[in-house]
Amino acid sequence: MQQRMARHWAFMHQGIPAAYQAARNPLSPDAKIIDEGRALYQKNCASCHGATGMGDGEVANSLNPSPALLAYMIQMPMSVDEYMLWSISDGGAAFGTAMPAFKGVLTRDEIWKIVTYMRAGFPVAQSQ
């Protein structure tokens, strides 16, 4: 639990790193963006965080600390855009977690699509 709270503590006491300060999601939560965010989330996040953000992905039990419960976290006051961009971009190495850094894997636009999908409540595809 200590590792999981480390980023939150840093956010509250030291603020957001300069690279993410005042970052805002420029994407509107329309169906196309949410669908693209879902596909990106399923490809890059679901194996740890689970299909619906409940931390129950297929590799979740092998991680210590366990993956964040994104379905709950995305609703917390700390989960402002700049915090989410920082978390996904830089990963958790600085805080002792296995969360990989995605800034070299995903574009900023792709990260915003994932955030948009999570903020929409992890909806299932319309065709399902």
Secondary structure in CASP SS format (residue, H / E / C, confidence):
PFRMAT SS
TARGET T0000
AUTHOR 0000-0000-0000
METHOD secondary structure of the structure
MODEL  1
M C 1.00
Q H 1.00
Q H 1.00
R H 1.00
M H 1.00
A H 1.00
R H 1.00
H H 1.00
W H 1.00
A H 1.00
F H 1.00
M H 1.00
H H 1.00
Q H 1.00
G C 1.00
I C 1.00
P C 1.00
A H 1.00
A H 1.00
Y H 1.00
Q C 1.00
A C 1.00
A C 1.00
R C 1.00
N C 1.00
P C 1.00
L C 1.00
S C 1.00
P C 1.00
D C 1.00
A H 1.00
K H 1.00
I H 1.00
I H 1.00
D H 1.00
E H 1.00
G H 1.00
R H 1.00
A H 1.00
L H 1.00
Y H 1.00
Q H 1.00
K H 1.00
N H 1.00
C C 1.00
A H 1.00
S H 1.00
C H 1.00
H H 1.00
G C 1.00
A C 1.00
T C 1.00
G C 1.00
M C 1.00
G C 1.00
D C 1.00
G C 1.00
E C 1.00
V C 1.00
A H 1.00
N H 1.00
S H 1.00
L C 1.00
N C 1.00
P C 1.00
S C 1.00
P C 1.00
A C 1.00
L C 1.00
L H 1.00
A H 1.00
Y H 1.00
M H 1.00
I C 1.00
Q C 1.00
M C 1.00
P C 1.00
M C 1.00
S C 1.00
V C 1.00
D H 1.00
E H 1.00
Y H 1.00
M H 1.00
L H 1.00
W H 1.00
S H 1.00
I H 1.00
S H 1.00
D H 1.00
G C 1.00
G C 1.00
A H 1.00
A H 1.00
F H 1.00
G C 1.00
T C 1.00
A C 1.00
M C 1.00
P C 1.00
A C 1.00
F C 1.00
K C 1.00
G C 1.00
V C 1.00
L C 1.00
T C 1.00
R H 1.00
D H 1.00
E H 1.00
I H 1.00
W H 1.00
K H 1.00
I H 1.00
V H 1.00
T H 1.00
Y H 1.00
M H 1.00
R H 1.00
A C 1.00
G C 1.00
F C 1.00
P C 1.00
V C 1.00
A C 1.00
Q C 1.00
S C 1.00
Q C 1.00
END
